Amino acid sequence: MSDLDPPSGPRADRRAELAAGLAEVERRIAEACRAAGRPRAELTLIAVTKTYPASDVRLLAGLGVADVGENRDQEAAAKAAECADLALTWHFIGQVQTNKARSVVAYADLVHGVDRPRLVAALSRAAVAAGREVGCLVQVDLDQRADRPDRGGARPAEVPALAEALAAAPGLRLRGVMAVAPLGEDPAAAFARLADVAQAVQKEHPGADVISAGMSGDLAQAIANGATHLRVGTALLGRRKPFVR
């Protein structure tokens, strides 16, 4: 059976669940776009499939999803290999350990979590060795608290230098910025700060027009503040469960 054939049994049930989740997410995106006066075409929906099997990726591809996000290299590499026959764009959305750079650049089309010069250098070496050009986003830490939890990201003042390093790195292409709304803060206010950072980056690097922001719970606020890429997992695939290949 090919991926274009209608599934049956439990796979058909799962396809129906994913189709319902996708329809609801698309409804929310369309509503937020209308409120913000933006066309739906400006938004890329990334299905965050961490902890879910490659079979779900195949079902989502059959439903028209073209962008897939993962945040653990071992899991992502396995799924990308299993789904190599599909026309998908793979996003690595977690923090990248420098010793995983070679593995990540082998399949990732866009790396969202670039937050330090050492990682820029590691990704650049790996991309050149692999003969690939890999898109990269500067991860911005939007948490303004002094005792903020360490979730990764460069402070806003550090972003220009990091963006410059990415733009100059062989094998890499600066595509824009990424952030997660801080816990306990109004996402709209946080994403407004991200929009300011993104505008400053794009002023110096006109091609860096990606703003990766917004997840299941705050996608409307992200859209209202200029997000171009939404990272949606739970609202699309359901509550997380242990990953089993």
Buried (B, 14 or more C-beta within 10 A) or exposed (E): EEEEEEBEEEBEEBBEBBBEBBEEBBEBBEEBBEEBEBEEEEBBBBBBBBBBBBBBBBBBBBBEBBBBBBBBBEBBBBBBEBBEEBEBBBBBBBBBEBEBBBBBBBBBBBBBBBBBBEBBBBBBBBBBEBEBEBBBBBBBBBBEEEEEEEBBBBEBEBBBEBBBBBBEBEBBBBBBBBBBBBEEBEBBBBBBBBBEBBEBBBEEBEEBBBBBBBBBEBBBBBBBBBBBBBBBBEBBBBEEEEBEE
